[in-house]
Amino acid sequence: FWSTMKCALPAAAAASDDARPTKRLRSATSPKTFVTWNCNGLIPRCKWDQKELSRLLRETNHPDVLMLQEVRVAASSSSNRGTPHQKDYKDIKDQLDGTTFGNYTKYWSLADSRYSGTLTLLRNDLDKPESTAFSPKSAIDRLLRMYKLTEKDCGIEDRPKKSSGSEMKKKSQPKKISCFFKVVEKNPSKQSSQHQHDHNPEGRFQFLAFGDMDLINTYVPNHGTEQSKFDRREEWDKEILWFVKSRRQLLQKAGETKRRLLWCGDMNCARDYRDGTHWSYRSDGTVYEWWTDESKCFVKPPPSTPQRLPQHKGMPSFTPAERVRFNQVVEEGELADVWRTLHPKGSMTHQHLSQWERNNFTWRGRVGVQQGRPAKYQGRGQRLDYFLMNPFDEAVVERCDILGYGERFEGLFCGSDHCASILVLK
């Protein structure tokens, strides 16, 4: 069984990919249809929502690329995060290798346990990516080798330093030095490929380079309500800011400034008040946000500690700190928020519903289990899942839609608390 499963792994993910390419594949056709979805655990989806998974593919017309976040499948090992653990794979094999996703090549990036993790599925009849990477640093390394450049050639700055306050300690890995974006073996000779094992330890970043486009699938860490989580999210944001800046410098040096970047996934951030439900205008023209009112939005407000400064207050995804940093990345990368650009006033479908019920939000609060007793977040929503693009030309976009709506989880939630979103290019 296990040898058969290994043979089914994508060659792009299994190969060391160390050799410098001798020829750019300019004629390669990039994908045109993309679906992103936080599945909230791939094992329960494959176990309990098999018909919904088939429906997802059918109603999105079997997209070229399907990007999943929070798959919560354990890695085979900490040095092989691109392969699922045999025990977990048994629970999803029928759906992934069978009629549902059997026509897709799988690219994994996974954590040590059933936590976090991403999966990108690329339809088999399409050109495979020229290169893949699973951390921001390795993605820049790939592009440098692709264009035969060095960091010095491009003026790329050193990566941001890791703060000591958020050291990721793994009791089960005493022989490894744990870093936030890379696992480094103490004995490099035991590594089959330095780049192959350069995954985000929580499987949160995937980079696929096609002929004229770079595609990124991310599951951004939640901001949380304590200092260690604040530090972790700040490190992530700084690393991503470094990536988009370094990529821009690199492409300028290579004379490839029109190379497209499409960044998709669960960003765990609501960019502004419109990306959460139940906001309103005050009499003075300012905006009241329910999701930043700690007296209302928390079941139990987090403790006020000296470290919890005003920029960290509010529901995670709505705090000033993460909004500022996320928008810095968007501005530095000159990225267009495709859905918001096309729908500045929200969705025009389902107009018989209130604006909170329409397909303007990708995450929805669960319905109460007891009749007549609504759950805390029932009827409330957040837009956390994005398609960000540079360069952006509205003329090349056929559609960009959020595929779920309402407190009763209508549309393509497929068992998750996030619905799928779709982008189709002409």
C-alpha positions in Angstrom: 0.0 0.0 0.0 2.6 2.5 1.1 4.9 2.0 -1.9 1.8 2.4 -4.2 0.9 5.6 -2.4 4.4 7.0 -2.9 4.3 6.3 -6.5 1.1 8.4 -6.7 2.8 11.4 -5.3 3.5 14.3 -7.8 6.9 14.1 -9.3 7.3 17.9 -8.8 6.8 17.4 -5.0 8.9 14.2 -4.8 12.0 15.3 -6.7 14.8 17.2 -5.1 14.4 20.1 -7.6 18.0 21.2 -7.0 19.2 21.4 -10.5 19.2 24.8 -12.1 16.8 24.8 -15.1 18.5 25.2 -18.4 15.5 26.5 -20.2 12.5 28.6 -19.2 9.2 27.0 -20.2 7.7 30.0 -21.8 5.1 28.1 -23.7 3.6 26.5 -20.6 -0.1 27.3 -20.1 -1.0 28.6 -16.6 -4.2 27.6 -14.9 -7.3 29.7 -15.4 -9.8 28.5 -12.8 -9.0 28.6 -9.1 -11.0 27.5 -6.0 -9.8 28.2 -2.5 -11.4 26.6 0.6 -10.6 26.2 4.2 -11.9 22.6 4.7 -11.6 22.6 8.5 -10.2 19.1 8.5 -9.9 16.9 5.4 -10.4 13.7 7.3 -13.9 14.5 8.6 -14.8 16.0 5.2 -13.8 12.7 3.4 -15.6 10.7 6.1 -18.9 12.6 6.5 -19.2 14.9 3.5 -18.3 12.8 0.5 -21.3 13.9 -1.6 -20.5 17.5 -0.8 -16.9 17.1 -2.0 -18.3 15.8 -5.3 -20.7 18.7 -5.4 -17.9 21.1 -4.9 -16.1 19.9 -8.0 -19.2 19.6 -10.0 -20.6 23.1 -9.2 -17.2 24.8 -9.8 -16.8 22.9 -13.1 -13.8 20.9 -12.0 -11.4 23.8 -11.5 -7.8 23.8 -12.8 -6.5 24.3 -9.2 -8.2 23.6 -5.9 -6.4 25.0 -2.9 -7.3 23.7 0.6 -6.3 25.1 4.0 -6.4 23.6 7.5 -6.4 20.1 6.1 -5.2 18.8 9.5 -3.5 15.7 8.1 -0.2 14.8 9.9 3.1 14.7 7.9 4.9 11.4 7.4 7.8 12.9 9.4 9.2 16.3 10.3 11.8 15.8 7.5 9.1 14.8 5.0 6.3 17.4 5.3 5.3 16.8 1.7 3.9 13.4 2.3 0.9 12.5 4.6 1.4 10.0 7.4 0.3 6.5 6.3 -2.3 6.3 9.1 -4.0 9.5 8.2 -3.8 8.8 4.4 -5.8 5.6 4.9 -8.7 7.8 6.1 -8.7 10.0 2.9 -7.3 7.7 0.3 -10.6 6.7 -1.3 -11.6 10.3 -1.9 -8.2 11.6 -3.0 -7.2 8.7 -5.3 -10.7 7.7 -6.3 -13.5 9.3 -8.3 -13.5 12.6 -6.4 -10.0 13.9 -6.7 -8.3 11.1 -8.6 -7.9 13.4 -11.6 -5.7 15.8 -9.6 -2.0 15.9 -8.7 -1.5 16.6 -5.0 1.0 19.0 -3.4 1.1 18.7 0.4 2.7 20.8 3.1 1.9 19.4 6.6 2.6 19.8 10.3 3.8 17.0 12.6 0.2 16.5 14.0 -3.3 16.9 12.8 -3.0 20.7 12.8 -2.9 23.3 10.2 -1.6 22.1 6.8 -2.3 22.9 3.1 -3.0 20.9 0.0 -3.0 22.1 -3.6 -4.7 20.0 -6.2 -3.8 20.6 -9.9 -5.8 18.9 -12.6 -3.7 16.2 -14.4 -4.4 17.4 -17.9 -2.7 20.7 -17.2 1.0 21.6 -17.5 2.8 20.9 -14.2 4.6 23.8 -12.4 8.2 24.5 -13.4 9.1 24.6 -9.7 7.5 24.3 -6.3 8.5 25.6 -2.9 7.0 25.5 0.6 8.4 28.5 2.5 8.9 32.1 1.4 12.7 31.8 1.5 12.8 28.7 -0.7 10.3 30.3 -3.1 12.8 33.2 -3.6 15.6 30.7 -4.0 13.6 29.0 -6.7 13.1 32.2 -8.6 16.7 33.2 -8.3 17.8 29.9 -9.8 15.1 30.3 -12.5 16.5 33.6 -13.6 20.2 32.7 -12.8 20.5 35.6 -10.3 21.8 36.0 -6.8 20.4 37.9 -3.8 23.3 40.3 -4.1 22.4 40.9 -7.8 18.9 41.9 -6.8 19.7 43.8 -3.6 17.6 41.4 -1.5 17.8 42.1 2.2 18.3 39.5 4.9 15.1 37.8 6.1 13.6 39.2 9.3 15.1 37.9 12.5 13.0 35.4 14.6 12.0 36.8 18.0 13.0 34.7 21.0 9.6 35.0 22.6 7.9 32.7 20.1 10.4 29.9 19.9 8.6 26.8 18.6 9.6 23.9 20.9 9.0 20.4 20.0 9.6 17.8 22.7 9.4 15.0 20.1 12.2 16.5 18.1 15.2 16.8 20.5 17.7 16.3 17.7 16.5 19.2 15.6 16.8 22.9 15.8 13.3 24.3 15.4 12.9 27.4 13.4 9.7 29.1 12.4 10.0 28.7 8.7 12.5 25.9 8.4 13.5 22.7 10.0 17.3 22.3 9.9 18.9 19.0 10.6 22.0 19.1 12.8 23.7 16.7 10.4 23.2 18.2 6.9 24.6 15.0 5.3 21.4 13.2 6.3 19.2 15.5 4.2 18.4 14.2 0.8 17.8 17.8 -0.3 18.2 21.0 1.6 15.4 22.7 -0.4 13.0 19.7 -0.5 12.7 19.8 3.3 12.3 23.5 3.6 8.7 23.6 4.6 6.9 25.9 7.0 6.8 23.6 10.1 3.0 24.0 10.2 2.5 23.5 6.5 1.2 27.0 5.9 2.9 28.1 2.6 2.9 26.6 -0.9 4.4 28.2 -4.0 4.0 26.9 -7.5 5.7 28.6 -10.4 4.1 28.2 -13.8 5.2 29.6 -17.2 4.0 33.2 -16.7 2.6 33.1 -13.2 3.4 32.4 -9.5 0.7 30.8 -7.4 0.7 30.9 -3.6 -1.6 28.9 -1.3 -1.4 30.0 2.4 -3.1 29.3 5.7 -2.1 32.3 7.8 -1.7 31.8 11.5 -4.5 33.1 13.7 -3.6 36.3 15.7 -4.9 34.8 18.9 -5.3 36.6 22.2 -2.0 36.1 23.9 1.5 37.4 23.4 3.0 34.2 22.0 0.3 34.2 19.3 0.9 37.9 18.6 4.6 37.2 18.1 4.0 34.3 15.8 1.6 36.3 13.6 4.0 39.2 13.5 6.8 37.0 12.4 4.6 35.5 9.6 3.6 39.0 8.4 7.2 40.2 8.3 8.3 37.1 6.4 5.6 37.6 3.8 6.4 41.3 3.5 10.0 40.3 2.9 8.9 37.8 0.3 6.7 40.2 -1.8 9.4 42.9 -1.6 12.2 40.5 -2.6 10.2 39.0 -5.4 9.5 42.5 -6.8 13.2 43.4 -6.7 14.1 40.1 -8.3 11.7 40.4 -11.2 12.8 44.0 -11.8 16.4 42.8 -12.1 15.2 40.0 -14.5 13.1 42.4 -16.6 10.0 40.3 -15.8 7.8 42.9 -14.0 4.7 41.6 -15.7 5.0 38.1 -14.3 1.7 37.5 -12.4 1.4 36.7 -8.7 -1.8 35.1 -7.5 -1.9 34.7 -3.8 -4.9 32.7 -2.5 -6.1 31.2 0.8 -7.3 31.8 4.3 -5.5 35.1 5.3 -7.1 35.1 8.8 -7.6 38.9 8.5 -10.6 41.1 7.7 -9.0 44.0 5.8 -11.6 46.6 6.9 -15.0 46.9 8.5 -16.9 45.7 5.4 -15.3 42.3 5.9 -17.3 41.6 9.0 -21.0 41.5 9.7 -23.0 43.8 12.0 -21.1 47.1 11.6 -22.9 50.4 11.5 -22.3 54.1 11.1 -22.4 56.3 14.2 -24.0 59.7 14.2 -20.5 61.3 13.8 -19.8 59.3 10.7 -17.4 56.9 12.2 -17.9 53.1 12.0 -18.9 50.8 14.8 -17.6 47.3 14.4 -19.2 44.5 16.4 -16.1 42.3 15.9 -13.9 44.9 17.6 -16.2 45.6 20.6 -14.7 43.3 23.2 -17.8 43.7 25.4 -19.9 42.0 22.7 -17.8 39.8 20.4 -16.1 37.5 23.0 -17.8 34.8 24.8 -15.3 35.6 27.6 -13.2 38.7 27.1 -9.4 37.9 27.2 -7.6 39.2 30.2 -6.1 42.7 30.0 -2.4 42.1 30.5 0.4 44.7 30.2 1.6 43.0 26.9 -1.9 43.2 25.3 -1.6 46.7 23.9 -4.5 48.5 22.1 -3.3 47.3 18.7 -4.0 43.7 19.8 -7.5 44.3 21.0 -10.6 43.0 19.3 -11.5 39.6 17.8 -8.5 37.9 16.1 -8.6 38.9 12.4 -10.0 42.3 13.3 -7.2 43.8 15.5 -5.4 47.0 14.3 -2.0 45.3 14.4 -2.8 42.5 11.9 -4.9 44.8 9.7 -2.0 47.3 9.4 0.6 44.6 8.6 -1.7 42.8 6.1 -2.4 46.0 4.2 1.4 46.7 4.2 1.9 43.5 2.4 -0.9 44.3 -0.1 0.5 47.7 -0.8 4.2 46.6 -1.0 3.2 43.8 -3.5 0.8 46.2 -5.3 -1.8 43.4 -4.9 -5.4 43.8 -5.9 -8.1 42.3 -3.7 -9.9 40.8 -6.6 -13.3 40.1 -5.0 -13.5 43.5 -3.3 -12.4 45.3 -6.5 -15.2 43.6 -8.4 -17.7 43.9 -5.6 -17.0 47.2 -3.8 -20.5 47.4 -2.3 -20.8 43.7 -1.8 -22.5 40.9 -3.7 -25.5 41.8 -5.8 -26.9 38.2 -5.7 -29.5 37.0 -3.2 -30.8 40.5 -2.8 -33.9 39.2 -1.0 -31.6 38.6 1.9 -30.0 41.1 4.3 -26.5 42.3 3.6 -25.3 40.1 6.4 -26.9 37.0 4.9 -25.6 37.5 1.3 -22.5 35.9 -0.1 -20.2 38.7 1.2 -18.4 36.6 3.9 -16.4 33.3 3.7 -16.6 32.3 7.3 -19.9 31.8 9.2 -20.6 31.2 12.9 -22.2 27.8 13.8 -25.9 27.4 14.4 -27.0 26.6 17.9 -27.6 23.0 18.7 -30.7 23.7 20.9 -33.8 25.0 19.1 -34.6 28.5 20.1 -31.2 29.2 21.5 -28.9 30.8 18.9 -25.2 30.2 19.2 -23.0 33.1 20.1 -21.8 33.7 16.5 -24.9 32.4 14.7 -25.9 34.7 11.8 -22.5 36.5 11.9 -19.7 36.2 9.3 -16.2 37.3 8.3 -14.4 37.5 5.0 -11.1 35.8 5.6 -10.4 34.1 2.3 -8.9 36.0 -0.6 -7.6 36.1 -4.1 -4.8 38.8 -4.3 -3.3 39.5 -7.7 -0.5 41.5 -9.3 -0.6 42.8 -12.0 -4.4 43.1 -12.0 -6.4 43.8 -15.1 -10.2 43.5 -14.6 -10.5 42.7 -18.3 -8.8 39.3 -17.7 -11.2 38.3 -14.9 -14.3 36.4 -15.9 -15.7 36.0 -12.4 -14.7 36.1 -8.7 -17.4 34.9 -6.3 -17.9 33.7 -2.8 -19.8 30.4 -3.0 -21.7 30.3 0.2 -24.2 32.5 2.2 -26.5 32.7 5.1 -26.5 31.5 8.7 -27.8 28.1 7.5 -24.7 27.5 5.5 -26.2 27.5 2.0 -24.0 26.9 -0.9 -20.5 25.3 -0.9 -19.5 25.1 2.7 -19.4 21.3 2.3 -19.3 20.7 6.1 -16.7 23.4 6.9 -17.3 26.7 8.6 -15.7 28.4 5.6 -17.3 28.3 2.1 -15.3 28.0 -1.1 -14.5 31.0 -3.3 -13.8 30.9 -7.0 -11.7 32.9 -9.5 -12.0 32.4 -13.2 -9.6 34.1 -15.6 -10.3 34.6 -19.3 
